[in-house]
């Protein structure tokens, strides 16, 4: 290969200080890619301008990375920003240039991954856990052997009608009370109709398959072939559907069920893509906002079910976006959906009632100390009864605490005690849900981040909760023995070990200081001359009898160093 054709790595002519000190490669950006990956505080030293020969090129200043995603989970960054002069010219008159540094801090505070990474770097930069959303859910549902079928099976060929009914009943017993957006009676009616008409598939197959797949998830601790076939069938129905007009409620319901299943079992990026697709479908369906429009005719749907559907879609997309550090889907009319009507045995309104506060934590919105404290107090005062709703409340409180910690703010001792009480309640709810085979995504996520927050609070009362928190996470990891849970439990143990080692180092420093104090006490306890002792009372009488000694300072004489001969002889030393 010709040397001119071989790719050559571009080296920056100006490296940041951390890269120079560690002798690492630097791309010259601000922050550079090395500091971003390793968690260093990237900064450049200002050098005095030196005269250059005419015609000699001046190196370009470091380019500010505009992509916030690269600061959180290493997603592809946006194109390099334009020079500052062009940016300032592009701003409209009277507008203020956004605070990118503050935006990044708020973005990292919302994201549990960045918070855990920074926590580890603060304790021990050399052993900090990697950037990862530990315990985001219980992990992927996999079989020991792969499915042999290349294409998706029709839903009527996967299992029997009786089995579908039992799986659907599990869904409506465990999931629907907190994510209630499906009409029970209509679902079972259409399920019977589908089995009576096996040759007429429809988009509602995605709803049937989605409900049954989640029913498998909440009834079997390990994945089954039936569950994976149901997931594949529901996904195929959604992917193969041709959208020739506004999406129907059946299509929206299918995508909502898919987003819920992915949030509980799959990666954050897959969930974000699915939830973002769902939000765009919601917008074009006309379900939100509820005001009628000629451009967006509203889909035919019960108004209360529509609000529930839109609310759950908002909930999934907002929190997935926060965790990943990416943009959430927002509408032109950024109005939140109305709360659904309360029903006996239904707690969807409890979960969706947290949505306004969740959206207010968007990284693009500034919140000062007063706002965060009042928001925290408001959420702590909320009443949540069901375990999934309690864990959603805990997750919101944990996010607010991360924001408060990032801004170096303190909370009152009374609020701190309320926080610990809620977190303790959340740990109990997580254990109940694990024993009940209810693997909501917060079952793994909340206990892991409770451990991180307890270490950050660093109080006697918070550290006393660590054993219970570790025991809860261990229970989740042993019940759902996936790579995701093993990795989360190992990361939590690493953080506790690093914190313990730092305490040992601190104790060693205290011990060294006390050793110096003990040595000084031993020296001071040795016999010394006491000018007030009776043994030297005769010196006072001698001074009184001899007029020539009356000008001598007796106290100074007795306190002089008896070893120093020059002092005794009146030398100058």
Buried (B, 14 or more C-beta within 10 A) or exposed (E): EEEEEEEEEEEBEBBBBBBEEEEBEBBBBBBBBBBBEBBBEBEBEEEEEEEEEEEEEEEEEBBBBBBBBBBBBEBEBEEEBBEEEEEEEEEEEEEEEEEEEEBBBBBBBBBBBBBBBBBBBBBBEEEBBEBBBBBBBBBEBEEEEEEEEEEBBBBBEBBEEEBBBBBBBBBBEBBBBBBBBBBEEEBBEBBEEBBEEEEEBBBBBBBBBBBBBBBBBBBBEEBBBBBBBBBBBBBBBBEEBEEEEBBBBBBBBBBBBBBBBBBBBBBBBBBBBBBBBBBBBBBBBBBBBBEEEEEBEBBEBEEBBBBBBBBBBBBBBBBBBBBBBBBBBBBEEEEBBBBBEEEEEBBBBBBBBBBEBBBEBBBEEEBEEEBBBEBBBEBBEBEBEBBBBBBBBBBBBBBBBBBBBBBEEEBEEEBBEBBBEBBBBBBBBBBEBBEEBBBBBBBBBBBBBBBBBBBBBEEEEBBEBBEBBBEBBBBBBEBBEBEBBBBBBEBBBBBBEBBEEEEEEEEEEEEEEEEEEEEEEEEEEEEEEEEEEEEEEEBEEEBEEEEEEEEEEBEEBBEEEEEEEEBEEEEEE
